[in-house]
């Protein structure tokens, strides 16, 4: 789950970045509106966390520009501008949620997960797939009530595949769900994670589509 954080305050931004990564998100952090606009034009994100008081391009202008281009990425405004008038303006401009500063990090993460569930048509956090139960918030997978020993990144790859059942995801797409700008990517990391998932969950769960990527078939 790759998120773009747009925040010009270093202290707030570093805290959010660390918290989101600890929660299993891949995070890119842009410190001004123009950098965010460039990132959004070159990278596919599942969620945008957007401050309004940004240099170069304001958060509100960035929001309005995205919606004018029919970009439907879920957007959570995170700002010190928290009057009822500000909230109405932000939501009317196309934001999906609005959280004022100061804020609780756990609430921010919960709101992010709620927006992602809504975007993927789920009403609850857990993903049920055949005899597997996956809890993205806890990065936990159980089978028959017994927790399976998956690493956090193996679980993140599994969540990405289960969230897009029937869709072939390329290695590059899976890498984007795991790694932000500042994180080093090993050349065979995805292949290793897929191999480990097959060993732990069964060889037939994830199919390789030669030259294209990996897919989990839709549950019947």
C-alpha positions as CSV (number, residue, x, y, z in Angstrom):
1,X,0.0,0.0,0.0
2,X,1.9,3.1,-1.2
3,X,1.0,6.4,0.2
4,X,2.0,9.9,-0.7
5,X,2.5,12.2,2.3
6,X,2.6,15.9,1.5
7,X,3.7,17.9,4.5
8,X,6.2,20.8,4.8
9,X,6.8,20.5,8.5
10,X,9.8,18.3,9.1
11,X,8.9,17.2,12.6
12,X,5.3,16.3,11.8
13,X,6.2,14.7,8.5
14,X,9.0,12.5,10.0
15,X,6.6,11.3,12.7
16,X,3.8,10.5,10.2
17,X,6.3,8.8,7.9
18,X,7.7,6.6,10.7
19,X,4.2,5.7,12.0
20,X,2.9,4.7,8.6
21,X,5.9,2.6,7.8
22,X,5.6,0.8,11.1
23,X,1.9,0.1,10.2
24,X,3.0,-1.5,6.9
25,X,2.6,1.3,4.4
26,X,5.2,2.3,1.8
27,X,5.5,6.1,2.2
28,X,6.8,8.8,-0.2
29,X,7.1,12.2,1.5
30,X,6.9,15.4,-0.6
31,X,7.5,18.7,1.2
32,X,5.9,21.1,-1.3
33,X,3.0,21.1,-3.7
34,X,5.0,21.1,-6.9
35,X,7.0,18.0,-5.8
36,X,3.7,16.3,-4.9
37,X,2.2,17.1,-8.3
38,X,5.3,15.6,-10.0
39,X,5.1,12.5,-7.8
40,X,1.4,12.0,-8.6
41,X,2.0,12.3,-12.3
42,X,4.7,9.6,-12.3
43,X,3.7,7.1,-9.6
44,X,0.5,5.3,-8.8
45,X,-0.5,5.8,-5.2
46,X,-3.4,4.3,-3.3
47,X,-3.8,7.2,-0.9
48,X,-2.8,10.9,-0.6
49,X,-2.3,12.6,2.8
50,X,-2.4,16.3,2.1
51,X,-1.5,19.4,4.1
52,X,-3.1,22.6,2.9
53,X,-0.5,25.2,3.8
54,X,2.2,24.2,1.3
55,X,4.8,26.2,-0.5
56,X,4.9,26.4,-4.4
57,X,1.5,24.9,-5.0
58,X,-1.1,25.1,-2.2
59,X,-2.8,21.9,-0.9
60,X,-6.2,23.2,-2.0
61,X,-5.0,24.0,-5.5
62,X,-3.4,20.5,-5.7
63,X,-6.7,18.9,-4.6
64,X,-8.8,20.9,-7.0
65,X,-6.3,20.1,-9.9
66,X,-6.5,16.4,-9.2
67,X,-10.3,16.3,-9.1
68,X,-10.4,18.5,-12.3
69,X,-8.3,15.8,-14.0
70,X,-10.8,13.1,-12.8
71,X,-8.1,11.6,-10.5
72,X,-10.1,9.7,-7.9
73,X,-7.3,8.8,-5.5
74,X,-8.6,8.8,-1.9
75,X,-7.4,12.1,-0.2
76,X,-7.2,12.8,3.5
77,X,-6.6,16.5,4.3
78,X,-4.4,16.9,7.4
79,X,-4.2,20.6,8.4
80,X,-4.2,23.2,11.1
81,X,-7.1,24.9,9.2
82,X,-9.8,23.1,11.1
83,X,-12.8,25.5,11.3
84,X,-16.2,24.2,10.1
85,X,-15.8,26.5,7.0
86,X,-12.4,25.0,6.2
87,X,-13.7,21.5,6.5
88,X,-16.7,22.2,4.3
89,X,-14.4,23.8,1.7
90,X,-12.0,20.9,1.7
91,X,-14.7,18.2,1.5
92,X,-16.6,20.1,-1.2
93,X,-13.4,20.4,-3.3
94,X,-13.1,16.6,-3.3
95,X,-11.4,15.5,-0.2
96,X,-12.6,12.2,1.2
97,X,-11.7,12.9,4.8
98,X,-10.5,15.8,6.9
99,X,-8.4,15.7,10.1
100,X,-7.2,18.7,12.0
101,X,-3.9,19.3,13.7
102,X,-2.9,18.4,16.4
103,X,-4.0,14.8,15.8
104,X,-3.5,11.3,17.2
105,X,-1.3,9.2,15.0
106,X,-3.4,6.0,15.6
107,X,-6.5,7.9,14.5
108,X,-4.7,9.0,11.3
109,X,-3.7,5.4,10.5
110,X,-7.2,4.2,11.2
111,X,-8.7,6.8,8.9
112,X,-6.2,5.9,6.2
113,X,-7.2,2.2,6.5
114,X,-10.9,3.2,6.4
115,X,-10.4,5.2,3.2
116,X,-8.5,2.3,1.6
117,X,-11.2,-0.2,2.6
118,X,-13.9,2.1,1.0
119,X,-11.8,2.4,-2.2
120,X,-11.6,-1.3,-2.5
121,X,-15.2,-2.0,-1.7
122,X,-14.7,-3.5,1.7
123,X,-16.7,-2.7,4.8
124,X,-14.4,-4.5,7.3
125,X,-10.7,-4.6,7.8
126,X,-10.2,-8.3,7.5
127,X,-9.9,-10.0,4.1
128,X,-11.3,-13.5,3.9
129,X,-10.0,-15.6,1.1
130,X,-11.0,-19.3,1.1
131,X,-9.5,-20.7,4.4
132,X,-7.3,-17.7,5.0
133,X,-8.1,-14.6,7.1
134,X,-5.9,-11.6,6.6
135,X,-5.8,-8.6,8.9
136,X,-3.9,-5.8,7.1
137,X,-3.8,-3.6,10.2
138,X,-2.1,-6.2,12.3
139,X,-0.1,-7.7,9.3
140,X,-1.4,-11.1,10.4
141,X,-2.6,-14.1,8.5
142,X,-4.5,-17.0,10.1
143,X,-5.7,-20.3,8.8
144,X,-8.3,-22.3,10.8
145,X,-7.7,-20.0,13.8
146,X,-3.9,-20.5,13.8
147,X,-1.6,-17.6,13.0
148,X,0.9,-18.3,10.3
149,X,4.5,-17.1,10.5
150,X,4.6,-14.4,7.8
151,X,7.0,-11.5,7.8
152,X,5.4,-8.0,7.5
153,X,6.5,-7.6,3.9
154,X,5.3,-11.1,3.0
155,X,1.9,-10.1,4.5
156,X,1.9,-6.8,2.6
157,X,2.5,-8.6,-0.7
158,X,-0.3,-11.0,0.1
159,X,-2.7,-8.1,1.0
160,X,-1.8,-6.4,-2.3
161,X,-2.6,-9.5,-4.3
162,X,-5.8,-10.3,-2.4
163,X,-7.0,-6.7,-2.8
164,X,-6.6,-7.0,-6.5
165,X,-7.9,-10.6,-7.0
166,X,-7.9,-11.6,-10.7
167,X,-5.5,-8.7,-11.7
168,X,-2.0,-9.5,-12.7
169,X,0.4,-7.3,-10.7
170,X,3.9,-6.7,-12.1
171,X,7.0,-7.0,-10.0
172,X,7.4,-3.2,-10.2
173,X,3.9,-2.7,-8.9
174,X,4.5,-5.0,-6.0
175,X,7.8,-3.3,-5.2
176,X,5.9,0.1,-5.1
177,X,3.6,-1.4,-2.5
178,X,6.6,-2.2,-0.3
179,X,9.2,0.5,-0.7
180,X,9.2,4.3,-0.5
181,X,11.7,6.6,-2.1
182,X,14.4,6.3,0.6
183,X,14.3,2.5,0.9
184,X,16.7,0.3,-0.9
185,X,15.2,-2.5,-3.1
186,X,17.0,-5.7,-3.5
187,X,16.8,-7.0,-7.1
188,X,15.1,-10.3,-6.3
189,X,13.1,-9.2,-3.3
190,X,9.7,-9.8,-4.8
191,X,10.7,-13.2,-6.1
192,X,11.9,-14.2,-2.6
193,X,8.6,-13.0,-1.0
194,X,6.5,-14.9,-3.5
195,X,8.6,-18.0,-3.0
196,X,8.2,-17.8,0.8
197,X,4.4,-17.2,0.5
198,X,4.1,-20.3,-1.7
199,X,6.0,-22.4,0.9
200,X,3.9,-21.2,3.8
201,X,0.4,-20.9,2.1
202,X,0.6,-23.5,-0.7
203,X,2.1,-23.5,-4.2
204,X,-1.2,-23.0,-6.0
205,X,-2.2,-19.7,-4.3
206,X,-0.2,-17.3,-6.4
207,X,0.2,-17.9,-10.1
208,X,3.1,-16.5,-12.2
209,X,2.2,-15.0,-15.5
210,X,5.3,-15.2,-17.5
211,X,6.6,-11.8,-18.5
212,X,3.7,-10.0,-16.7
213,X,3.7,-10.7,-13.0
214,X,1.7,-12.5,-10.4
215,X,-2.0,-13.0,-9.7
216,X,-4.3,-14.6,-7.1
217,X,-7.4,-15.8,-8.8
218,X,-10.8,-14.5,-7.6
219,X,-12.3,-16.7,-4.9
220,X,-15.2,-18.7,-6.3
